[in-house]
Amino acid sequence: MLVRHYSRRAGVVDTPGAHKQHASPTATLGGVAVYGAFLVGILARGEPSPKLTTILVAGTFLVLVGALDDLQGVSAKIKLACLALSALVLDHGGISVWSGGPGFFSFLGTFLWVGLIASAFNGVDNADGAAPGLAAVAAGATFVIAWCTWQRDLALVSITLSAACLGFLCFNYPMPRASIFLGDSGSLFLGFVLSAMLLLGKWGASSWHSAMVACLVIAVPLFDFAFILLVRGLEGQYHRWSDPITICARDHTYHRLIGYGLKPRQALSLMHGLGALCGIVGYVLMLLPLVLAGALFLVVVFALTWAGVVLARVKLPGVYERSQSAG
């Protein structure tokens, strides 16, 4: 509430635009509120571990970059560079895709993972309640899996993030409309912290188990990211190398569900429910032998691919425009 009040008084609001749904200026910087709640929850438990400190330092940096973007705009190239720097901090702190691997390739893998998840949450933040709800579900699933596998410290971090998202969702859920938006400060932070937590945990008997469980926990944002990249490419929307990260449009999964005939809250409930279902599948997959786990993972991939084909048939003419902060 304090952040919302400050945003309104300071004029830090998101104004209506061609690819936006709100009809009046709405307070932004909601990510600062989520970050503050998460930070208070973590520090209340005592001094954080070295690896958690690494996540907090890099996450704080991204919150500041995202807040600057919410305030005055930051180019996509600069945000990408900042994500690379944050990934470097993680890799240097021992949180990486390839622990013990060659330095450059360890960093590259970590950067690709962090950049993918942060971008996916940034992209799915296209409707009231979408990104914080999916983050709450993903963090909740991470909590359950971590707690059941005796990764108690990671479980407590996960439930703290989920609680922060749920608290913010009270102000961001469309009832009938959000009173504050998450902003880039929040979407980048949530994607970054979730990607780091999934790297930090052990999610099965093999690295293949861990990779599949991690993808399932955040399956809906990943699906949305891959879906719009592919559909926009097939529709000939890419003319420059930067277009995949600078095009802003109302053509995401949420918008396609609305175009398919669902109401806003129904679309959100479906996305959140699918996220929870994928988290449950991830837990089951973790307990299976590798061959059966791989088969189950492929079933999920096939089901999401079929859903993508159905959604791609929903026509949404005249929805594309380039980001104003691109450069």
Secondary structure, 3 states (H helix, E strand, C coil): CHHHHHHHHHCCEECCCCCCCCCCCEECCHHHHHHHHHHHHHHCCCCCCHHHHHHHHHHHHHHHHHHHHHHHCCCHHHHHHHHHHHHHHHHHCCCCCCCCCCHHHHHHHHHHHHHHHHHHHHHHCCCCCHHHHHHHHHHHHHHHHHHHCCCHHHHHHHHHHHHHHHHHHHHHCCCCCCCECCHHHHHHHHHHHHHHHHHHCCCCCCHHHHHHHHHHHCHHHHHHHHHHHHHHHHCCCCCCCCHHHHEEECCCHHHHHHHHCCCHHHHHHHHHHHHHHHHHHHHHHHHCCHHHHHHHHHHHHHHHHHHHHHHHCCCCCCCEEECCCCC
